[in-house]
Amino acid sequence: MSKENDIPQIPRIVSSHDIRIDGDYAEWIAELKHRYRSAQVKASVRVNAEKLLFNWELGRDLVQKKAEERWGAGVVEQVSLDLQREFPNAQGFSALNLWYMKRWYLFYNQADTKLYQVGKEIPNTKLHQSGAEIGNSKLYQAGKEFPAPFALVPWRHHVEIISKCKSVDEALFYIGKTIEQGMSRAALVNCIKANLYEHQGKILNNFAEHMPALQSKLVQEVLKENYDFGFATVNHEIYDEQELEEALSKSVTDLLLELGTGFAFIGRQKELIAGDTTRKIDLLFYHIRLRCYVVCELKAKAFEPEFAGKLNFYVNAVDDLLKAEDDNPTIGLLICSDMNKADVQWSFRGISTPMGVATYNNVRIKDMLPTQEQLKERMELLQKELRETKRLMKANK
């Protein structure tokens, strides 16, 4: 046997020695790291898939075996106790979790739901290679009725979705978004709370007329018809665009979360000089997924036809001055307090730049918020009422 196949037998502490590190070595190490990370992801997805299939089948058993009718009302709790006794270190066997498993199975097995089509009907879902491999594995040939894309969504996400969604279509929408954007549970809850299912894709726009079909569809999926600015606070009930813009800019992180995944903040009041005239763009973003700039104009009042012309001007300027060759055409987004649909549609006629008009709500008014002194007074009053209630309860005993 050659020496190069032998394991060194000399006792020593491992350290870097007798090696020439060059570009090929660095490239090989980088490849090894990438391969290992990929293997970790695939292993994690497969483990999650197996656990989810178990949850699904347990929920199915509770339904199909009519467990409560057959063994009594406490059967779910008994199954929970038996599983926890047998697998004391395993998580997920609480009685509440088992009830969710049953509810999960029932949710997607409603009378009007064709479960075998669920996997195909999940919108906006692009299964990555790991998911595709799992979807083609024997795991799902065994489960058959378990939609493969479900394996790419963590269990607690599934619980949030079936607890908060009113229909299978809405649930599938959020499953698709979770897979596509890799949303955390907190981000998912925020999307459901903001009713993204109802608002997304309904923004008034001219995208279909002036963009390729696929790009138009993607843009409409990204932009909403209404934005919740509940994180922004202005000083008075009557405020202008500048004050609204400042309030939003103070919470850029919240603003980006409300806009949605993929928005990168470029800046506010971006100065544009043309000849001897200077103008300023309210907010400028770049959308990573759409690969284009997004010009955002804010209006603290209802839509007026002239707003479309100004937004058109800014979109064209950004196209000429900032857009790179590999960028898609710039998009204009006007966010105002209210709008008339006919006004918007007529204003878009003759304009070839892609634009959309949305509304906003829930801006907080500082003057309407209680002061620190008022909060203190309310707290003292509540404490006084609580003490009086306890006194009366004690006296009645």
KETI-89260 format. One record per residue (C-alpha): residue in three letters; x, y, z. Coordinates in nm, 3 decimals, padded with zeros to 5 digits. Layout:
# KETI-89260
<zalo->ala; px->X; py->Y; pz->Z>
...
***
This chain:
# KETI-89260
<zalo->met; px->00.000; py->00.000; pz->00.000>
<zalo->ser; px->00.138; py->00.343; pz->-00.089>
<zalo->lys; px->00.227; py->00.589; pz->00.179>
<zalo->glu; px->-00.020; py->00.846; pz->00.051>
<zalo->asn; px->-00.302; py->00.611; pz->00.151>
<zalo->asp; px->-00.174; py->00.570; pz->00.507>
<zalo->ile; px->-00.312; py->00.764; pz->00.802>
<zalo->pro; px->-00.020; py->00.944; pz->00.974>
<zalo->gln; px->00.067; py->00.768; pz->01.301>
<zalo->ile; px->00.292; py->01.031; pz->01.458>
<zalo->pro; px->00.131; py->01.186; pz->01.771>
<zalo->arg; px->00.084; py->01.561; pz->01.721>
<zalo->ile; px->-00.151; py->01.856; pz->01.762>
<zalo->val; px->-00.320; py->01.936; pz->01.433>
<zalo->ser; px->-00.214; py->02.269; pz->01.285>
<zalo->ser; px->-00.151; py->02.426; pz->00.946>
<zalo->his; px->00.182; py->02.307; pz->00.805>
<zalo->asp; px->00.352; py->02.195; pz->00.485>
<zalo->ile; px->00.087; py->02.335; pz->00.254>
<zalo->arg; px->00.083; py->02.580; pz->-00.037>
<zalo->ile; px->-00.246; py->02.770; pz->-00.050>
<zalo->asp; px->-00.322; py->02.897; pz->-00.400>
<zalo->gly; px->-00.629; py->02.998; pz->-00.596>
<zalo->asp; px->-00.725; py->02.639; pz->-00.682>
<zalo->tyr; px->-00.717; py->02.540; pz->-00.315>
<zalo->ala; px->-00.931; py->02.843; pz->-00.212>
<zalo->glu; px->-01.180; py->02.764; pz->-00.489>
<zalo->trp; px->-01.201; py->02.398; pz->-00.378>
<zalo->ile; px->-01.260; py->02.493; pz->-00.013>
<zalo->ala; px->-01.531; py->02.740; pz->-00.116>
<zalo->glu; px->-01.696; py->02.463; pz->-00.318>
<zalo->leu; px->-01.680; py->02.222; pz->-00.022>
<zalo->lys; px->-01.845; py->02.482; pz->00.203>
<zalo->his; px->-02.120; py->02.541; pz->-00.052>
<zalo->arg; px->-02.181; py->02.168; pz->-00.093>
<zalo->tyr; px->-02.203; py->02.116; pz->00.282>
<zalo->arg; px->-02.445; py->02.407; pz->00.331>
<zalo->ser; px->-02.657; py->02.265; pz->00.049>
<zalo->ala; px->-02.654; py->01.925; pz->00.219>
<zalo->gln; px->-02.761; py->02.089; pz->00.547>
<zalo->val; px->-03.055; py->02.259; pz->00.377>
<zalo->lys; px->-03.164; py->01.938; pz->00.206>
<zalo->ala; px->-03.137; py->01.742; pz->00.531>
<zalo->ser; px->-03.336; py->02.006; pz->00.717>
<zalo->val; px->-03.609; py->02.007; pz->00.451>
<zalo->arg; px->-03.630; py->01.629; pz->00.454>
<zalo->val; px->-03.655; py->01.614; pz->00.834>
<zalo->asn; px->-03.926; py->01.880; pz->00.827>
<zalo->ala; px->-04.105; py->01.687; pz->00.552>
<zalo->glu; px->-04.107; py->01.363; pz->00.750>
<zalo->lys; px->-04.239; py->01.535; pz->01.064>
<zalo->leu; px->-04.509; py->01.716; pz->00.869>
<zalo->leu; px->-04.618; py->01.396; pz->00.697>
<zalo->phe; px->-04.648; py->01.232; pz->01.042>
<zalo->asn; px->-04.859; py->01.526; pz->01.167>
<zalo->trp; px->-05.080; py->01.508; pz->00.859>
<zalo->glu; px->-05.135; py->01.135; pz->00.889>
<zalo->leu; px->-05.206; py->01.158; pz->01.263>
<zalo->gly; px->-05.466; py->01.426; pz->01.194>
<zalo->arg; px->-05.609; py->01.208; pz->00.917>
<zalo->asp; px->-05.628; py->00.908; pz->01.152>
<zalo->leu; px->-05.818; py->01.106; pz->01.414>
<zalo->val; px->-06.070; py->01.207; pz->01.147>
<zalo->gln; px->-06.104; py->00.887; pz->00.946>
<zalo->lys; px->-06.108; py->00.654; pz->01.248>
<zalo->lys; px->-06.370; py->00.876; pz->01.410>
<zalo->ala; px->-06.152; py->00.845; pz->01.716>
<zalo->glu; px->-06.370; py->01.042; pz->01.957>
<zalo->glu; px->-06.683; py->00.846; pz->01.868>
<zalo->arg; px->-06.496; py->00.516; pz->01.886>
<zalo->trp; px->-06.284; py->00.561; pz->02.199>
<zalo->gly; px->-06.438; py->00.856; pz->02.380>
<zalo->ala; px->-06.409; py->01.234; pz->02.404>
<zalo->gly; px->-06.072; py->01.217; pz->02.581>
<zalo->val; px->-05.897; py->01.013; pz->02.313>
<zalo->val; px->-05.685; py->01.303; pz->02.180>
<zalo->glu; px->-05.548; py->01.372; pz->02.527>
<zalo->gln; px->-05.484; py->00.999; pz->02.577>
<zalo->val; px->-05.293; py->00.971; pz->02.249>
<zalo->ser; px->-05.090; py->01.272; pz->02.358>
<zalo->leu; px->-05.003; py->01.110; pz->02.691>
<zalo->asp; px->-04.914; py->00.775; pz->02.530>
<zalo->leu; px->-04.682; py->00.937; pz->02.274>
<zalo->gln; px->-04.514; py->01.161; pz->02.530>
<zalo->arg; px->-04.461; py->00.860; pz->02.759>
<zalo->glu; px->-04.300; py->00.662; pz->02.478>
<zalo->phe; px->-04.097; py->00.954; pz->02.336>
<zalo->pro; px->-04.022; py->01.179; pz->02.639>
<zalo->asn; px->-03.757; py->01.385; pz->02.457>
<zalo->ala; px->-03.965; py->01.450; pz->02.146>
<zalo->gln; px->-04.148; py->01.777; pz->02.094>
<zalo->gly; px->-04.485; py->01.833; pz->01.933>
<zalo->phe; px->-04.697; py->01.572; pz->02.111>
<zalo->ser; px->-04.893; py->01.808; pz->02.335>
<zalo->ala; px->-05.271; py->01.764; pz->02.331>
<zalo->leu; px->-05.310; py->02.111; pz->02.178>
<zalo->asn; px->-05.071; py->02.021; pz->01.897>
<zalo->leu; px->-05.267; py->01.705; pz->01.823>
<zalo->trp; px->-05.587; py->01.905; pz->01.802>
<zalo->tyr; px->-05.411; py->02.132; pz->01.549>
<zalo->met; px->-05.309; py->01.825; pz->01.345>
<zalo->lys; px->-05.672; py->01.720; pz->01.323>
<zalo->arg; px->-05.780; py->02.074; pz->01.238>
<zalo->trp; px->-05.505; py->02.099; pz->00.973>
<zalo->tyr; px->-05.624; py->01.785; pz->00.795>
<zalo->leu; px->-05.989; py->01.891; pz->00.814>
<zalo->phe; px->-05.914; py->02.243; pz->00.687>
<zalo->tyr; px->-05.780; py->02.112; pz->00.354>
<zalo->asn; px->-06.039; py->01.837; pz->00.329>
<zalo->gln; px->-06.345; py->02.055; pz->00.314>
<zalo->ala; px->-06.631; py->01.935; pz->00.098>
<zalo->asp; px->-06.545; py->02.179; pz->-00.183>
<zalo->thr; px->-06.169; py->02.115; pz->-00.179>
<zalo->lys; px->-06.000; py->01.884; pz->-00.427>
<zalo->leu; px->-05.694; py->01.805; pz->-00.223>
<zalo->tyr; px->-05.504; py->01.636; pz->-00.501>
<zalo->gln; px->-05.495; py->01.971; pz->-00.682>
<zalo->val; px->-05.378; py->02.174; pz->-00.383>
<zalo->gly; px->-05.009; py->02.133; pz->-00.461>
<zalo->lys; px->-05.063; py->02.251; pz->-00.817>
<zalo->glu; px->-05.278; py->02.546; pz->-00.717>
<zalo->ile; px->-05.040; py->02.711; pz->-00.471>
<zalo->pro; px->-04.977; py->03.052; pz->-00.634>
<zalo->asn; px->-04.633; py->03.211; pz->-00.675>
<zalo->thr; px->-04.458; py->02.891; pz->-00.568>
<zalo->lys; px->-04.116; py->02.818; pz->-00.710>
<zalo->leu; px->-03.996; py->02.495; pz->-00.553>
<zalo->his; px->-03.620; py->02.498; pz->-00.514>
<zalo->gln; px->-03.422; py->02.185; pz->-00.589>
<zalo->ser; px->-03.456; py->02.041; pz->-00.239>
<zalo->gly; px->-03.832; py->02.077; pz->-00.254>
<zalo->ala; px->-03.847; py->01.927; pz->-00.602>
<zalo->glu; px->-03.648; py->01.626; pz->-00.487>
<zalo->ile; px->-03.880; py->01.576; pz->-00.190>
<zalo->gly; px->-04.187; py->01.616; pz->-00.406>
<zalo->asn; px->-04.065; py->01.334; pz->-00.630>
<zalo->ser; px->-03.963; py->01.106; pz->-00.344>
<zalo->lys; px->-04.134; py->00.790; pz->-00.221>
<zalo->leu; px->-04.238; py->00.989; pz->00.086>
<zalo->tyr; px->-04.521; py->01.150; pz->-00.106>
<zalo->gln; px->-04.604; py->00.840; pz->-00.303>
<zalo->ala; px->-04.683; py->00.691; pz->00.036>
<zalo->gly; px->-04.882; py->00.989; pz->00.155>
<zalo->lys; px->-05.041; py->01.056; pz->-00.187>
<zalo->glu; px->-05.293; py->01.309; pz->-00.054>
<zalo->phe; px->-05.029; py->01.522; pz->00.121>
<zalo->pro; px->-04.932; py->01.814; pz->-00.111>
<zalo->ala; px->-04.554; py->01.820; pz->-00.161>
<zalo->pro; px->-04.517; py->02.200; pz->-00.121>
<zalo->phe; px->-04.651; py->02.174; pz->00.235>
<zalo->ala; px->-04.319; py->02.015; pz->00.334>
<zalo->leu; px->-04.139; py->02.342; pz->00.262>
<zalo->val; px->-04.338; py->02.530; pz->00.529>
<zalo->pro; px->-04.259; py->02.491; pz->00.902>
<zalo->trp; px->-04.529; py->02.343; pz->01.125>
<zalo->arg; px->-04.591; py->02.659; pz->01.329>
<zalo->his; px->-04.647; py->02.850; pz->01.004>
<zalo->his; px->-04.914; py->02.595; pz->00.910>
<zalo->val; px->-05.079; py->02.645; pz->01.249>
<zalo->glu; px->-05.089; py->03.024; pz->01.203>
<zalo->ile; px->-05.233; py->02.987; pz->00.853>
<zalo->ile; px->-05.519; py->02.752; pz->00.940>
<zalo->ser; px->-05.596; py->02.953; pz->01.255>
<zalo->lys; px->-05.624; py->03.287; pz->01.077>
<zalo->cys; px->-05.734; py->03.214; pz->00.718>
<zalo->lys; px->-06.099; py->03.194; pz->00.620>
<zalo->ser; px->-06.064; py->02.980; pz->00.307>
<zalo->val; px->-05.837; py->02.726; pz->00.143>
<zalo->asp; px->-05.756; py->02.971; pz->-00.136>
<zalo->glu; px->-05.637; py->03.229; pz->00.117>
<zalo->ala; px->-05.433; py->02.966; pz->00.302>
<zalo->leu; px->-05.266; py->02.851; pz->-00.020>
<zalo->phe; px->-05.181; py->03.211; pz->-00.103>
<zalo->tyr; px->-04.986; py->03.248; pz->00.224>
<zalo->ile; px->-04.821; py->02.908; pz->00.183>
<zalo->gly; px->-04.700; py->03.019; pz->-00.158>
<zalo->lys; px->-04.570; py->03.347; pz->-00.016>
<zalo->thr; px->-04.392; py->03.168; pz->00.268>
<zalo->ile; px->-04.212; py->02.934; pz->00.028>
<zalo->glu; px->-04.132; py->03.200; pz->-00.228>
<zalo->gln; px->-04.002; py->03.462; pz->00.014>
<zalo->gly; px->-03.875; py->03.241; pz->00.297>
<zalo->met; px->-04.089; py->03.435; pz->00.544>
<zalo->ser; px->-04.038; py->03.403; pz->00.916>
<zalo->arg; px->-04.344; py->03.328; pz->01.131>
<zalo->ala; px->-04.355; py->03.691; pz->01.250>
<zalo->ala; px->-04.348; py->03.817; pz->00.890>
<zalo->leu; px->-04.622; py->03.572; pz->00.795>
<zalo->val; px->-04.843; py->03.687; pz->01.084>
<zalo->asn; px->-04.790; py->04.050; pz->00.980>
<zalo->cys; px->-04.891; py->03.970; pz->00.622>
<zalo->ile; px->-05.208; py->03.796; pz->00.737>
<zalo->lys; px->-05.287; py->04.078; pz->00.979>
<zalo->ala; px->-05.246; py->04.331; pz->00.697>
<zalo->asn; px->-05.481; py->04.115; pz->00.484>
<zalo->leu; px->-05.227; py->04.087; pz->00.204>
<zalo->tyr; px->-05.445; py->03.825; pz->00.034>
<zalo->glu; px->-05.722; py->04.081; pz->-00.023>
<zalo->his; px->-05.503; py->04.380; pz->-00.104>
<zalo->gln; px->-05.223; py->04.240; pz->-00.317>
<zalo->gly; px->-05.271; py->04.234; pz->-00.692>
<zalo->lys; px->-05.562; py->04.480; pz->-00.686>
<zalo->ile; px->-05.376; py->04.808; pz->-00.717>
<zalo->leu; px->-05.511; py->05.039; pz->-00.990>
<zalo->asn; px->-05.245; py->05.037; pz->-01.262>
<zalo->asn; px->-05.154; py->05.035; pz->-01.629>
<zalo->phe; px->-04.896; py->04.756; pz->-01.600>
<zalo->ala; px->-05.070; py->04.512; pz->-01.834>
<zalo->glu; px->-05.076; py->04.768; pz->-02.117>
<zalo->his; px->-04.711; py->04.873; pz->-02.093>
<zalo->met; px->-04.516; py->04.577; pz->-01.956>
<zalo->pro; px->-04.455; py->04.217; pz->-02.065>
<zalo->ala; px->-04.719; py->03.982; pz->-01.923>
<zalo->leu; px->-04.487; py->03.803; pz->-01.679>
<zalo->gln; px->-04.332; py->04.125; pz->-01.547>
<zalo->ser; px->-04.676; py->04.284; pz->-01.513>
<zalo->lys; px->-04.797; py->03.986; pz->-01.310>
<zalo->leu; px->-04.494; py->04.001; pz->-01.082>
<zalo->val; px->-04.535; py->04.375; pz->-01.022>
<zalo->gln; px->-04.902; py->04.335; pz->-00.934>
<zalo->glu; px->-04.809; py->04.060; pz->-00.688>
<zalo->val; px->-04.560; py->04.292; pz->-00.518>
<zalo->leu; px->-04.766; py->04.613; pz->-00.490>
<zalo->lys; px->-05.075; py->04.649; pz->-00.271>
<zalo->glu; px->-05.391; py->04.850; pz->-00.317>
<zalo->asn; px->-05.367; py->04.986; pz->00.039>
<zalo->tyr; px->-05.080; py->05.041; pz->00.284>
<zalo->asp; px->-05.110; py->05.041; pz->00.661>
<zalo->phe; px->-04.905; py->05.333; pz->00.799>
<zalo->gly; px->-04.999; py->05.264; pz->01.160>
<zalo->phe; px->-04.631; py->05.287; pz->01.258>
<zalo->ala; px->-04.613; py->05.655; pz->01.155>
<zalo->thr; px->-04.715; py->05.946; pz->01.381>
<zalo->val; px->-04.786; py->06.302; pz->01.266>
<zalo->asn; px->-04.832; py->06.606; pz->01.489>
<zalo->his; px->-05.182; py->06.716; pz->01.388>
<zalo->glu; px->-05.493; py->06.578; pz->01.222>
<zalo->ile; px->-05.431; py->06.808; pz->00.925>
<zalo->tyr; px->-05.084; py->06.737; pz->00.783>
<zalo->asp; px->-04.905; py->06.771; pz->00.449>
<zalo->glu; px->-04.692; py->06.537; pz->00.236>
<zalo->gln; px->-04.367; py->06.654; pz->00.393>
<zalo->glu; px->-04.482; py->06.571; pz->00.746>
<zalo->leu; px->-04.613; py->06.231; pz->00.633>
<zalo->glu; px->-04.286; py->06.159; pz->00.453>
<zalo->glu; px->-04.083; py->06.253; pz->00.761>
<zalo->ala; px->-04.300; py->06.029; pz->00.980>
<zalo->leu; px->-04.248; py->05.735; pz->00.744>
<zalo->ser; px->-03.874; py->05.799; pz->00.712>
<zalo->lys; px->-03.830; py->05.785; pz->01.091>
<zalo->ser; px->-03.935; py->05.420; pz->01.073>
<zalo->val; px->-03.771; py->05.299; pz->00.751>
<zalo->thr; px->-03.759; py->04.941; pz->00.878>
<zalo->asp; px->-04.136; py->04.942; pz->00.942>
<zalo->leu; px->-04.193; py->05.109; pz->00.606>
<zalo->leu; px->-03.997; py->04.840; pz->00.422>
<zalo->leu; px->-04.183; py->04.567; pz->00.610>
<zalo->glu; px->-04.515; py->04.720; pz->00.508>
<zalo->leu; px->-04.407; py->04.759; pz->00.144>
<zalo->gly; px->-04.308; py->04.392; pz->00.136>
<zalo->thr; px->-04.009; py->04.170; pz->00.070>
<zalo->gly; px->-03.755; py->04.288; pz->-00.187>
<zalo->phe; px->-03.767; py->04.666; pz->-00.141>
<zalo->ala; px->-03.434; py->04.840; pz->-00.083>
<zalo->phe; px->-03.449; py->05.202; pz->00.036>
<zalo->ile; px->-03.242; py->05.436; pz->-00.184>
<zalo->gly; px->-03.339; py->05.765; pz->-00.022>
<zalo->arg; px->-03.595; py->06.041; pz->00.029>
<zalo->gln; px->-03.616; py->06.382; pz->-00.137>
<zalo->lys; px->-03.374; py->06.271; pz->-00.409>
<zalo->glu; px->-03.286; py->06.590; pz->-00.594>
<zalo->leu; px->-03.336; py->06.601; pz->-00.969>
<zalo->ile; px->-03.183; py->06.891; pz->-01.162>
<zalo->ala; px->-03.300; py->06.966; pz->-01.516>
<zalo->gly; px->-03.163; py->07.291; pz->-01.659>
<zalo->asp; px->-03.202; py->07.560; pz->-01.397>
<zalo->thr; px->-03.488; py->07.380; pz->-01.220>
<zalo->thr; px->-03.458; py->07.143; pz->-00.928>
<zalo->arg; px->-03.723; py->06.894; pz->-00.817>
<zalo->lys; px->-03.725; py->06.624; pz->-00.551>
<zalo->ile; px->-03.854; py->06.267; pz->-00.558>
<zalo->asp; px->-04.037; py->06.182; pz->-00.234>
<zalo->leu; px->-03.909; py->05.825; pz->-00.190>
<zalo->leu; px->-03.692; py->05.613; pz->-00.416>
<zalo->phe; px->-03.654; py->05.236; pz->-00.387>
<zalo->tyr; px->-03.498; py->04.951; pz->-00.579>
<zalo->his; px->-03.682; py->04.621; pz->-00.589>
<zalo->ile; px->-03.441; py->04.328; pz->-00.591>
<zalo->arg; px->-03.682; py->04.068; pz->-00.727>
<zalo->leu; px->-03.832; py->04.294; pz->-00.994>
<zalo->arg; px->-03.487; py->04.433; pz->-01.075>
<zalo->cys; px->-03.609; py->04.785; pz->-01.120>
<zalo->tyr; px->-03.631; py->05.124; pz->-00.949>
<zalo->val; px->-03.959; py->05.220; pz->-00.785>
<zalo->val; px->-04.042; py->05.591; pz->-00.766>
<zalo->cys; px->-04.285; py->05.656; pz->-00.481>
<zalo->glu; px->-04.479; py->05.982; pz->-00.453>
<zalo->leu; px->-04.682; py->06.054; pz->-00.138>
<zalo->lys; px->-04.996; py->06.264; pz->-00.126>
<zalo->ala; px->-05.171; py->06.342; pz->00.201>
<zalo->lys; px->-05.497; py->06.397; pz->00.014>
<zalo->ala; px->-05.720; py->06.234; pz->-00.244>
<zalo->phe; px->-05.594; py->06.160; pz->-00.596>
<zalo->glu; px->-05.591; py->06.445; pz->-00.847>
<zalo->pro; px->-05.532; py->06.392; pz->-01.223>
<zalo->glu; px->-05.222; py->06.612; pz->-01.226>
<zalo->phe; px->-05.048; py->06.372; pz->-00.986>
<zalo->ala; px->-05.015; py->06.118; pz->-01.270>
<zalo->gly; px->-04.827; py->06.364; pz->-01.491>
<zalo->lys; px->-04.575; py->06.447; pz->-01.219>
<zalo->leu; px->-04.515; py->06.081; pz->-01.140>
<zalo->asn; px->-04.471; py->06.010; pz->-01.510>
<zalo->phe; px->-04.205; py->06.283; pz->-01.523>
<zalo->tyr; px->-04.008; py->06.130; pz->-01.233>
<zalo->val; px->-04.029; py->05.775; pz->-01.371>
<zalo->asn; px->-03.891; py->05.889; pz->-01.707>
<zalo->ala; px->-03.614; py->06.083; pz->-01.535>
<zalo->val; px->-03.504; py->05.782; pz->-01.330>
<zalo->asp; px->-03.516; py->05.565; pz->-01.643>
<zalo->asp; px->-03.281; py->05.804; pz->-01.823>
<zalo->leu; px->-03.048; py->05.893; pz->-01.537>
<zalo->leu; px->-03.029; py->05.588; pz->-01.306>
<zalo->lys; px->-03.153; py->05.274; pz->-01.479>
<zalo->ala; px->-02.878; py->05.040; pz->-01.595>
<zalo->glu; px->-02.897; py->04.834; pz->-01.914>
<zalo->asp; px->-02.987; py->04.515; pz->-01.728>
<zalo->asp; px->-03.253; py->04.686; pz->-01.512>
<zalo->asn; px->-03.620; py->04.655; pz->-01.596>
<zalo->pro; px->-03.821; py->04.973; pz->-01.664>
<zalo->thr; px->-03.879; py->05.195; pz->-01.363>
<zalo->ile; px->-04.219; py->05.172; pz->-01.191>
<zalo->gly; px->-04.414; py->05.463; pz->-01.047>
<zalo->leu; px->-04.614; py->05.420; pz->-00.726>
<zalo->leu; px->-04.843; py->05.697; pz->-00.605>
<zalo->ile; px->-04.977; py->05.655; pz->-00.251>
<zalo->cys; px->-05.258; py->05.893; pz->-00.156>
<zalo->ser; px->-05.526; py->05.916; pz->00.113>
<zalo->asp; px->-05.815; py->05.831; pz->-00.122>
<zalo->met; px->-05.901; py->05.800; pz->-00.490>
<zalo->asn; px->-06.177; py->05.786; pz->-00.745>
<zalo->lys; px->-06.129; py->05.488; pz->-00.977>
<zalo->ala; px->-06.250; py->05.673; pz->-01.287>
<zalo->asp; px->-06.013; py->05.966; pz->-01.220>
<zalo->val; px->-05.717; py->05.728; pz->-01.205>
<zalo->gln; px->-05.812; py->05.536; pz->-01.519>
<zalo->trp; px->-05.866; py->05.850; pz->-01.726>
<zalo->ser; px->-05.541; py->06.000; pz->-01.599>
<zalo->phe; px->-05.347; py->05.693; pz->-01.714>
<zalo->arg; px->-05.469; py->05.716; pz->-02.074>
<zalo->gly; px->-05.190; py->05.829; pz->-02.303>
<zalo->ile; px->-04.920; py->05.755; pz->-02.042>
<zalo->ser; px->-04.690; py->05.469; pz->-02.142>
<zalo->thr; px->-04.479; py->05.448; pz->-01.826>
<zalo->pro; px->-04.585; py->05.171; pz->-01.583>
<zalo->met; px->-04.760; py->05.325; pz->-01.280>
<zalo->gly; px->-04.996; py->05.229; pz->-01.003>
<zalo->val; px->-05.205; py->05.422; pz->-00.750>
<zalo->ala; px->-05.264; py->05.297; pz->-00.396>
<zalo->thr; px->-05.412; py->05.438; pz->-00.076>
<zalo->tyr; px->-05.293; py->05.444; pz->00.284>
<zalo->asn; px->-05.462; py->05.453; pz->00.626>
<zalo->asn; px->-05.410; py->05.434; pz->01.004>
<zalo->val; px->-05.160; py->05.719; pz->01.039>
<zalo->arg; px->-05.153; py->05.808; pz->01.409>
<zalo->ile; px->-05.219; py->06.165; pz->01.527>
<zalo->lys; px->-04.991; py->06.276; pz->01.811>
<zalo->asp; px->-05.244; py->06.524; pz->01.952>
<zalo->met; px->-05.497; py->06.243; pz->01.983>
<zalo->leu; px->-05.260; py->06.020; pz->02.179>
<zalo->pro; px->-05.272; py->06.043; pz->02.560>
<zalo->thr; px->-04.987; py->06.232; pz->02.725>
<zalo->gln; px->-04.767; py->06.076; pz->02.991>
<zalo->glu; px->-04.959; py->06.264; pz->03.261>
<zalo->gln; px->-05.292; py->06.141; pz->03.121>
<zalo->leu; px->-05.168; py->05.784; pz->03.116>
<zalo->lys; px->-05.054; py->05.819; pz->03.478>
<zalo->glu; px->-05.396; py->05.955; pz->03.581>
<zalo->arg; px->-05.573; py->05.668; pz->03.403>
<zalo->met; px->-05.348; py->05.413; pz->03.571>
<zalo->glu; px->-05.415; py->05.562; pz->03.915>
<zalo->leu; px->-05.789; py->05.558; pz->03.844>
<zalo->leu; px->-05.780; py->05.194; pz->03.736>
<zalo->gln; px->-05.583; py->05.098; pz->04.045>
<zalo->lys; px->-05.836; py->05.279; pz->04.263>
<zalo->glu; px->-06.125; py->05.098; pz->04.094>
<zalo->leu; px->-05.946; py->04.766; pz->04.136>
<zalo->arg; px->-05.894; py->04.825; pz->04.509>
<zalo->glu; px->-06.262; py->04.919; pz->04.549>
<zalo->thr; px->-06.371; py->04.606; pz->04.362>
<zalo->lys; px->-06.156; py->04.384; pz->04.586>
<zalo->arg; px->-06.298; py->04.556; pz->04.897>
<zalo->leu; px->-06.655; py->04.494; pz->04.785>
<zalo->met; px->-06.584; py->04.131; pz->04.699>
<zalo->lys; px->-06.427; py->04.078; pz->05.039>
<zalo->ala; px->-06.723; py->04.246; pz->05.214>
<zalo->asn; px->-06.973; py->04.020; pz->05.032>
<zalo->lys; px->-06.806; py->03.697; pz->05.142>
***
